[in-house]
Amino acid sequence: MQLKKYLTAPLAALLLTGASLANAAAPIDVTWNPSAAGISTAGAFTFDNILLNSYAAIDITGGGTTFSEQGFVSLAAFSNNNVFTSIPTAGFPGGATPYSLYISFTAAGTQSPGIPSTGIFTSMNYSLLAAPGATTFTANASGIFAPTGSPTITLATGTLNGPGSTSLTGTPPDNLLPAANVLATFVPNAAFAGFFVNPNASQILDLSAAFTNTGSVITNIPLGGGNFRLSLNGGGGNATFAVTNVPEPDTYGMLLAGLGLFAFIARRKSNRFTA
């Protein structure tokens, strides 16, 4: 089977989430089962990496010091140890019925003025959606994308799990290249527990992703007043999952010691006023 034709979209884009991947835990193997969610005849598959395509609009405002984003990220292909294990819209493997997995997101952040610039995310929310059949993403004249396809179900949700990091490089106004790193929570929807084979639906994970962009997928749309919108049509990146970080034992010890100190101070103050 020719897999290459399903992977021709540029693997570069900007996702609305963020945190340095240097702080992310080691990736884990994950197993999902599309047939258990009723979106395909495809059976369970295991992966350690996801290829993504982004369809998003980034508004750069405030003299280039703030940004907001909205859009969709398609989970285009899954691999395990560098071998493709699932391509949803192709019905791979096994000639299964095609299906769609994609993220709907919004976010905002701040950045340094000028180009090149660096920034951080201040907010982000997303939902992992699934639907039978293929879903397409089309931008209107304003560069805002909307999906077309079957009705969706919500498999998981997540929020920003750190400030993240962004950058904007290139040559204004036509060759601006945004990039970002992301770390966000991943909370499965227990209503579709059968989809989440391993880890199961009770396990909250960390979702890590890295994105860059090439000029071929970016349209710069002026918004007036020096503000502009970058519309990303089919950019992408990659993502992995990790077990949610928990405090080390010594961290718990310091936390308990700190709480004990606050209690001691509060008690002394109380005794002083009642003596």
Secondary structure, DSSP 8 states (H G I E B T S, - for coil): ---GGGG-S-S----S----GGGS-----EEE-GGGGTS-S---EEESEEEEEEEEEEEEEGGGTEEEEEEEEEEEEEEETTEEEEBGGGTBTTT---EEEEEEEEEEEEE-SSSSEEEEEEEEEEEEEEEES--EEEE-TTS-EEEESS--EEEEEEEB-S--EEEEEEETTTEEEEEEEEEEEEEE-GGGGGGEEES-TT--EEEEEEEE--GGGEEEEEEETTEEEEEEEEEEEEEEEEE-----HHHHHHHHHHHHHHHHHHHHHHHHHH-
